[in-house]
Amino acid sequence: MRAGQDFSVKTAVSKTAGGVPHRMRILVTGGAGFVGGHLCAQLIVDGHSVICLDNLLTGRMVNIRHLLGHPQFQFVLHDVILPIPELGRIDQIYNLACAASPKKYQADPVHTFKTNVLGAINLLELAGMQDASILQSSTSEVYGDPLISPQVESYHGNVNTVGPRSCYDEGKRAAETLFHDFHESHGVRTRIARIFNTYGPGMCPTDGRVISNFVVQALSDQDITVYGDGTQTRSFCYISDLIAGLIALMAAPDSICYPINLGNPVEFTMNELARSVRSTIGSRSVIRHISLPVDDPKQRKPDITQARRVLGWTPKVSLAEGLGTTIPYFAQAAQPLMVAE
């Protein structure tokens, strides 16, 4: 799904090299989330049957509303920290279960950690029983507040195990360990994607992430609140690019079981992002600096050499192009919030 593409679902069936349809049954946990909703839609476009499993703590039915009633789509309300119910044959599993925004994963840190660890165990055991390939949506947060840039997969990180972000950061690191050990000890066919900041239509306007914050504030001419002095950096990947990367990683040979960075390596300071959002919208907002949260990383820039080499993947959508489709989405999605204010 490129910037500006219709998000509706058109039935298509993927073909093998010989032209024979190859339809899989794919489980997407956290499938009602921002990334999950886009992934479910693309997998159906590609001709597969999708089981979306979500507890809706942070996932939203609006993200999969256009899929409900589709013959190749099934929604299951369930929490991955509990044993996975009988779902029939499963060929692939994408584990996207877990809140990704600090505001939401810090609301119940124990549940966040359980989601990462118990959820990974439950799904890895299911993958083993089904002989299914399984992909873990890990995160750039495993690098903590990095001391090197760009961040390469061999970097072990600079992390705090007892901070307000640790439930997420350390939960994801523990999940990576579980994926490694299940592969080494039980032969489970695993993939690990370290996802960097992702944005696009479908984001929750109130999730507390930087692009949603800046855009919603600028649309209503509120102050744009920048943490710290605004010199900290992030690299922003448009949702269609990330989805292409996830699918390419799942399709990679089973030998690609080590972590792979997926993100856009073009780096922006928060001051640059705030000015860009304000300029694109034509907002009268004033940029206001507030205290930097504890353990907020100063720099995020992925080294995607491995993704280019082993997946043939590189992001295509620029920040300017991505904001061009994301801002109109927020203008509509955030309208009730602005009226309420």
ROLUMLO-518416 format. One record per atom (N, C-alpha, C, O): x, y, z. Coordinates in steps of 0.1 Angstrom, whole numbers, plus 5000, padded with zeros to 4 digits. Each point is the difference from the previous one (the first is absolute). Example, Ala and Ser with C-alpha at 12.3 -4.5 7.8 and 13.67 -1.06 7.14 Angstrom:
// ROLUMLO-518416
513249435078/499150125000/500950125000/501050005007/498650114986/500950115000/499250115008/500550115001/
// end
This chain:
// ROLUMLO-518416
500849885000/499250125000/500950135000/500550035010/499650034978/500850124999/499250125005/498849995002/502050125001/499350125004/499050044990/500250004988/498550035016/499050044991/499249884995/499050034993/501349855010/499349884995/498749985008/500050025012/499049944981/498749965006/500349895010/500649904997/498850115015/500249905011/499049894999/500049915008/499050104983/499049904998/500649874996/501150004994/498249895008/500649874996/499349954987/498849994999/502149974992/499649944987/500549865000/501249985002/498049924996/500449865001/501049974989/499750034988/501449915015/501049964991/500649875005/500049975012/500449954979/500749875004/501450004995/500250014988/500749975022/501450004996/500349874992/499349905002/501750104989/500349894992/501449955002/500950095003/499449784996/501349955001/500650024986/499450064991/501949905007/500750024988/499249934988/500150054989/499349845014/499249934990/498650054998/499349944992/500350175014/498750064998/498949935009/498950034997/501549885012/499049935008/499850085013/500950045007/497849994996/499750085013/500649935012/500049885001/500650205008/500649955012/499450085012/500550115003/498549845003/499350075010/500449945014/499949885001/500550215008/500449955013/499050055011/499250104997/500749835014/499350055012/501050075009/500949935005/498950194997/501050085008/499350065012/499050064999/501749925013/499650065012/500750135003/501350004999/498050115003/500650135003/499550045014/498950035002/502049965008/499650045014/500350155001/501050054994/498150025013/500150145000/499550064987/500450114996/498849814997/499550034986/499150124999/499850054989/499650005023/499250114999/500750135004/499450115001/501949885000/500950125003/500250084987/499649964989/501250145012/500450094989/500749914989/499550004988/501649945015/500849924991/499249884996/499949964988/499449975022/499349884998/498950014990/499849924991/499450195010/498950024990/500550014986/499449954991/501750135007/500650014986/500549864996/499849974988/500849965021/500649874996/498949904996/500149944990/498850065018/498949914997/499450034986/499849914992/500150225005/499450044988/500949964988/499549944990/501850085011/500949964989/500149854998/500049964989/499949965022/500149864998/498749954993/500149904992/498850165011/498849964993/500150044985/499649934991/500950195006/500250044987/500949904992/499849984989/501249975019/500949904994/499449864998/500649914995/498150085010/499349874997/500049905012/499549894998/500950155013/500149915012/498750015008/499350105000/500549805009/499050015010/500750055013/501049955004/498350145003/500650065012/499249985012/498850035000/501849935011/499450005013/500650115008/501250005003/498050105000/500450115008/499749985015/498849995003/502250005006/499749985014/500550125008/501150044998/498050015010/500350135007/499250005013/498849965000/501750105011/499250015012/499350145000/499350035010/501150064981/499450134998/500350095012/499350105003/501749875005/500550105010/500550134993/499850115005/500949874985/500550124992/499649994985/500050104993/499749785003/499649984986/498650064999/499350025010/500350024977/498750074998/499349934989/500549974989/498250005013/499249944989/499950084987/499949954989/500350195013/500050084988/501149964990/499950034988/501249925018/501149964991/499749884991/500749984990/498349945014/499749884992/498550004995/499549904996/499950215006/498650014997/499749974985/499049934997/501950114994/499849974986/500349854996/499749964989/500849975021/500349854998/498949915005/499849894996/499450165013/498949925006/499049964990/499550084992/500249795008/499149954990/500749944987/499449944992/501950095007/500749954988/500249855002/500349965011/499549964979/500049855002/501449955004/500149895005/500950194993/501449955003/500550065014/501250005003/497950065004/500450075013/499249955011/498849984999/501950005013/499349955012/500650085012/501250025001/497950045007/500550075012/499749915012/499049955002/502150045007/499949935012/500450095012/501150055000/498049975009/500250085012/500849925010/499449905006/501850124997/500849925009/501350075004/500550094992/500049885020/501250055005/501149904999/499949885004/501350154990/501049914997/500749945013/500749914999/499150165012/500649955012/499349875005/500549935009/498350054986/499349885003/500249894989/500450044989/499449835014/500249904989/499250044988/498850045000/501849934988/499450044987/498949904997/500249885001/498650164996/498949914997/500349924987/500950044992/498349865006/500149924988/499650084988/498950064999/502049954991/499750094988/500149924987/499950064990/500349815011/500249934987/501450014995/500950045008/499349924980/501350014994/500550144999/499350094996/502049935008/500750134999/501349984992/500849915004/499450174986/501249994992/501150105004/501249985000/498350145004/500950115004/499450075012/498850015002/502150055007/499550085011/500950135000/501249995001/498150124999/500650135003/499650045014/498850035003/502249985006/499750055014/500250155001/501150045002/497850034997/500050155002/499350045013/499850125002/500049785007/499250035012/500950085010/501149955004/498550164999/500650095011/499850144996/500250044989/499450045021/499950154997/501450054997/501049965006/499150144984/501350054996/500250145005/501250044999/497850035005/500350145004/500250005015/499449935008/501650154997/500450015014/498850025009/499849955011/499350154984/498850035008/499249885003/499449985011/500449934980/499249885001/500749885007/499449935008/501850054988/500749885007/500450035014/500149905008/500050234996/500350035014/498750005009/500150005012/498749994982/498850005007/499949885009/499450005011/501149884984/499949885007/501349934997/500049904992/501150145014/501449944997/500149855002/500749934992/498650025018/500149855002/499349934989/500649904995/498350145001/499349944988/500850014988/500149914992/500650215006/500850024988/501149895000/500349944989/500450045022/501149905001/499449864997/500649924993/498350055013/499449874998/499649984985/500249894995/499350214999/499749994986/501249964992/499949924991/501250155011/501249974993/500649865003/500449934991/499550035021/500749875004/499149884999/500249914993/498650105015/499149894999/499449994986/499849884995/499950234999/499549994986/500949944991/499649924991/501750115010/501049944991/500149855002/500049924991/500050045022/500049855003/498849934994/500249904993/498650165009/498849934995/500049994985/499649904994/500950204999/500050004986/501149924994/499849944989/501350065017/501149914996/499749865001/500349924992/499050045019/499549865002/499049974989/500049894995/499150205002/499149984989/500749984987/499749914992/501350175005/500749994987/500749874999/500149944990/500550015022/500649875000/499149894997/500349914992/498550095014/499049904998/499550004985/499749894995/500250235000/499450014986/501150004989/499650004988/501650005016/501150014990/499850134992/500250004988/499550105019/499750134993/501250105002/500749995010/499550094980/501050115002/499450105009/498850034999/502150035009/499550105010/500950125000/501249995001/498250134998/500850135000/499650085012/498950025004/502250025003/499950095012/500250144996/501050044994/498050055009/500150144999/500850065012/499450035010/501949974988/500850065011/500150154997/499250054993/501850025012/500050145000/501450065001/500949945005/499250184990/501350085002/500250035015/501150035003/497949965005/500250025014/500949915007/500550025011/499849864983/501049915006/501350065000/500949955007/499450164985/501350065000/500150115012/501050055002/497949975005/499950105011/500450134995/499550054989/501350035019/500550134996/501449974993/501050015008/499049974979/501349954994/501250095001/499850124999/501349825002/501350075000/500650004987/501150064998/498349874992/500650004986/498850044991/498949985003/501550074985/499050034990/500749994986/501150054999/498249894992/498749945001/500049875008/501149955002/497850005002/500049885008/500049874991/499149994991/501949935011/500149884992/499549885009/500150015012/499549884982/499449895007/500949945010/499649945010/501750074988/501049945009/500250085013/500749955009/498850174991/500150095012/499149955011/498849984998/501850005014/499249945011/499250105008/499249965008/501050174989/499150105006/500650065013/500949955006/498450164998/500350075012/498750025007/499350104998/500349805011/498749995005/499950025015/501049975007/497850064998/499750015014/499049905003/498950004995/501449915014/499149895003/498950045010/499149925003/501150195004/499050045011/499450144998/499850075009/500049974978/499450134998/498649994995/499549884999/499850234999/498649994996/499849944986/498849964997/502250034995/499849944986/500549865000/499949934990/500650025022/500649875000/499149884997/500449904994/498350125010/499049894998/499949974985/499949884996/500350224995/499949984986/501449964994/500149904993/500950185011/501349974994/500549875004/500549924991/499550045022/500549885005/499049884996/500549894998/498250145001/499149904995/500349954986/500049894997/500350214995/500449974986/501349934999/500249914992/500850135016/501349935000/499849855005/500649914994/498650075016/499749875005/499449914989/500349894998/498750184994/499349924990/501049964989/499949894994/501150205003/501049964990/500849885005/500349914992/500050095021/500749885005/499249884999/500549894996/498250115006/499249894999/499949954985/500049884998/499950214993/500049974986/501349934996/500049904993/501150155012/501349944997/500149865006/500449904993/499150085019/500249875007/499049904995/500449884998/498450164998/499149904994/500549964986/499849884996/500850214997/500649964987/501249905002/500149904994/500850135016/501249925002/499649875006/500649894996/498550115014/499749885008/498949914993/500049885002/499050184991/498949934995/499850014985/499149944995/501850134999/499950014985/498850084995/499649994988/499850105020/498950084996/500650104990/501050065002/498249964987/500450094989/499750155004/498850044998/502150035007/499850135005/500650114992/500949984992/498550145009/500450134994/499950105011/499150005008/501950104992/499950115010/500250134992/501050034994/498050065007/500050134994/500250115011/499150015008/502050064991/500250115009/499450134993/500650064991/498249985013/499250104994/500450145006/500050025012/500350074979/500350145004/498750084998/499049954995/501050185009/498850085000/499249994987/500650024990/498149955011/499249984989/498750095001/499550025011/500050034978/498950095000/499249994988/500449934990/498450125010/499150004989/498550005004/499750005012/499450004978/498649995003/499749885009/500649894997/498550125012/499749895009/500550025014/499649925009/501450174993/500550025013/498950065009/499150074995/500949895018/499150065009/500450155003/501150025004/498050074995/500350145002/500550035015/500750105002/498949815007/500450035014/501049905006/500149985012/500749964979/500949905005/501350055006/500849935006/499450204993/501250075006/501349994993/501050045004/499049904983/501250004992/500250134994/499150084998/502149944998/500450144996/499350054988/499650125000/500349804989/499350054988/498550035003/499550104996/499849815011/498650025003/499950135009/499150084999/501849935011/499950125009/500250134992/499150095001/501949924991/500350124992/498950034991/499650124999/499949784993/499050034990/498750045007/499450104995/500149835015/498850045006/500150145007/499150084999/502049955007/500250135006/500050114989/499450115002/501349874987/500150104989/498750024993/499750114997/499549785002/498750024993/499150095008/499150064994/501049945019/499150085008/500750135005/499550075009/501749964985/500850125004/500450015015/500250105005/499849785001/500649995014/501550014999/500649994989/500050045023/501549995000/500549864996/499449905005/501650094987/500649884997/501149975011/500950075001/498949835007/500849975012/501249914996/499849884996/501450175004/501249934997/500749975013/500350095008/500049784994/500749965012/501550044999/500649994990/499950065022/501450045000/500350124991/499150084998/502149934997/500450114991/499749974986/500250094991/499249795006/499649974986/501149964991/499849984988/501450005017/501149954992/500149854999/500749954991/498549985017/500049864999/499449964986/499150074995/501349815000/499649974986/499149875000/500149915009/499250084980/499249884997/500149984985/500250094993/499549785003/500049974985/498649944998/499649905007/499650164984/498649964998/499749924988/500450054989/499049845013/499749914989/498550004997/499249985009/500450044978/498650004997/499549865001/500749904997/498050085006/499449875003/500149904989/500349895002/499550164985/500149914989/501449944998/500149884996/500950205007/501449954999/500249895011/500649904997/499050135015/500149905010/499349874997/500649895002/498250114993/499249884997/500849924989/500149885001/500450194989/500849934990/501249935006/500449894996/500250185014/501249945007/499649885008/500849905000/498150105007/499649895008/499749884992/500449895003/498950134986/499649894991/501349944993/500149884998/500850214998/501249954994/500849925010/500649904996/499550145017/500749925010/499349875002/500749905002/498050094999/499349885002/500349904988/500149885002/500150184986/500249914988/501549964999/500349934991/500550135017/501549974999/500349865004/499249935006/501950014990/500449875004/500149985015/500250105007/499649784997/499949975015/501450035006/500050025013/501050004980/501350035006/500150145004/500950045008/498150054988/500050145004/499250005013/498950065001/501749895010/499349995013/500550105010/499650005011/501350084984/500650105009/499350144998/499350024991/500950075019/499350134999/500350084987/501250004996/497850064999/500250094988/499350135003/498950015004/501950104994/499450135002/499150034988/500349984989/498550085014/499150054990/499650145004/499350035010/501250074982/499750145003/500650084989/500749954991/498950185009/500550094990/501350075006/499950075010/501249924984/501350065005/500150154999/501050055005/498050024989/500150145000/499650065013/499049975005/501950115001/499950045014/499550145001/500550094992/498649945018/499550145002/500150035015/499849915008/500650214995/499850055014/498550035003/499350024990/500449985022/498650035004/499650144996/498950034997/502150065004/499750144996/499750004985/499150074996/501749864996/499749994985/498649944997/499350054992/500449855016/498749944997/498950095004/499050014992/501150065019/499050095004/499850124990/498850034997/502350024998/499950114990/499449944987/499250074994/501149815002/499549944988/498549985001/499350034991/500249925020/498649985002/499350135000/498950014994/501650095013/499350135001/499950064986/499050064996/502149934997/500150064986/499049934991/499350074992/500749805008/499149924991/498650045003/499250014990/500450005022/498650035004/499750144998/498850044998/502250055003/499750145000/499550055013/499150095001/501449855010/499450025013/500650135007/501250044996/498150025013/500550115008/500649965013/500350085008/499949794994/500549945012/501450065004/500850024991/499449995022/501350045005/500749885005/499449915006/501950074991/500849895005/500450035014/500750095002/498949825007/500350025014/500849875006/499649894997/501550145010/500849895005/499749975014/499850095009/500049784994/499749955013/501149905005/500849964992/499150005020/501049915006/500149864992/499049954996/502250015002/500249874993/499749885010/500450005011/498849914984/499649885009/501249925003/501150004994/498849925017/501149915005/500349904989/499049944995/502350045002/500449904991/499650024986/500149914991/499450215005/499750034986/501350004992/500950075003/499249844987/501249994992/500350134992/499150064995/502249975005/500450124993/500249994985/499950104993/500249775002/500249984986/499449874995/500149905007/499350104982/499549884994/500350014985/499450094993/501449825002/500350004985/500449854997/501149965005/498149974987/500449864998/501149994989/500050074990/500849835012/500949954989/499249894993/499749905007/499950114981/499249904993/500749934989/499549954991/501950045011/500849924991/499549864998/499949954989/499849985023/499549874999/498749984993/499849914992/499350185010/498750004994/500250014985/499349934992/501550165004/500350024985/500649874994/499749964989/501349985019/500749894994/499249875000/500049934990/499350045021/499449875001/498550004996/499449904996/500050225004/498650014996/499750084987/499049994994/502150085002/499850094988/499050115003/499350054991/500649995022/499050105005/500750135003/501150015006/498250104990/500450135004/498850095000/499149984991/500750115018/498850085000/500050104988/501050044995/497849995001/499850084988/499350135002/500150094992/499149925019/499150125002/500850105009/500449975011/499850154984/500650115007/499150055011/498849985000/501850095010/499250065011/499050104994/498850005005/501650084986/499050104994/498949934993/498850045002/501449854991/499049934993/499149935010/498750004999/501949945011/499249935010/499150095008/498949975003/501650155001/499250105007/498950044992/498950045005/501349964982/498950054990/498849915001/498950054997/501249825007/498849925002/499749985014/498849975003/502150055006/499749985014/499350125006/499149985008/501250144988/499450125006/498550004997/499250035009/500449944978/498550004997/499349895008/498950025005/501849874998/499349905008/499850055014/498949995006/502150085000/499850055014/499050115000/499350025010/500650064979/499150115000/498649955001/499150065006/500649824989/498749935001/499949935013/498950015007/502149914997/499949915011/500050085013/499449965010/501350154991/500150085012/499050115001/500050075010/499149944981/499050115000/499250005013/499750105006/499849784998/499250005013/500850055012/499450065009/501949914991/500850055011/500150155000/500050065011/500150004977/500250154999/498750065004/500050115007/498849834989/498750065004/499850005015/499550095006/501049795000/499849995015/500950105007/499650055011/501549994983/500950105007/499450144998/500650095005/
// end
